[in-house]
Amino acid sequence: MKTEEQKSAFILRVEEMVKEIETLMPEGGGDERSCIVLVNEKPQDSDMTAQCIAIMGSGKGLIKSMASFLEQPDMAEVASRGAKLAVLKKIAEN
């Protein structure tokens, strides 16, 4: 991730929102609250991509959130492509 000075106003604002959401989570996440934040930004004139990823809440709640996400039209394909890209990146690193 970029250093604080290099982060865009967008990414900095998302990070602030994540901190605020974290205050709404009960200790340990409870069974009913969870939040997954996936933010991506590719600044103009840059080959780099800035990301903010946050996972908050209980495992049970996160599984429910992920299932709801994947039930949406076209989201299973998005998840599949993301997993494939992650595997390709890992292979390229080794």
Helices and strands as residue ranges (DSSP letters): H 9-24, G 27-29, E 34-41, E 50-57, H 59-71, H 75-93
